[in-house]
Amino acid sequence: MKLQFPATSRNRDPILAVLREVLAPPTARVLEVASGSGEHAAFFAAAMPWLTWQPTDVEAAHLVSIDAWAAEAELGPRLLPALAFNAATDPFLPGPWDGIFCANLVHISPWAVAEGLFRGAASALAPGGPLVTYGPYTIDGKHTSDSNVAFDESLKARDPRWGVRDVAALAAISPELELTQRIAMPANNFILVFRRV
C-alpha cells in the first residue's frame, strides 16, 4: 500500500535542487536511510538518472510503500528494492557508497540513531563522499525560529528521547566526517553536508 506524507511533496523540489549539485556525477550509488513512504526515493531517482538509489526503513509498512512507489516509477535497477535497516542497532549496510541521504530522521528518533548513522557513514562512504541530512536543527544550541521551539517541545512530549538536534553535536559524532555545507531551506529547515575525510 502506497503511503503519502504531505511534507514530502512540499519539500522535494527544494531538496532536489541541492541534491543535483551535491550528488552530481561521478556520484553513482546512494544509500537513503529512513526512506519513509518512498516518495522521495522515487522522485529523486527519476530526476537524477545517473544514480542507483538504495532505499531503507525500519518500519514494515514503509518498506511496502517504498516498493509500491518504486514499482509505479518503473525505474528498474536504478531504484532498488527497499531494505529493512535500523541505524541504531543493525550493522551498517556495506559500501562503499558514493553518497548517503537522510531526511527527517535524527529529530524523530533516539540519539543512538544519529550516532549509528554518522559512525556508519564514516565507515561506509567512499573517500570524499557526502552524508546529506535534511531537517530542523539548532545552531550553537539555539533554535532558528519560534516554530522550531514549539516543534521541539512537541517532539519531546511524544518521546523524551526525540528532539531537534544541534549541528555541532552531530558534527562531533565522527572525526572522519567534516561539515562542509549548511544550506538554509524553506520552513526553517537546513540541509547539512558532511564529507568523509
PyMOL commands that set and color helices and strands:
alter all, ss='L'
color gray80, all
select helices_A, chain A and resi 6-22+39-47+60-73+76-78+111-124+146-158+167-171+186-188
alter helices_A, ss='H'
color red, helices_A
select strands_A, chain A and resi 29-32+52-57+83-84+99-103+130-135+137-138+165-166+177-185+189-196
alter strands_A, ss='S'
color yellow, strands_A
deselect
rebuild
show_as cartoon
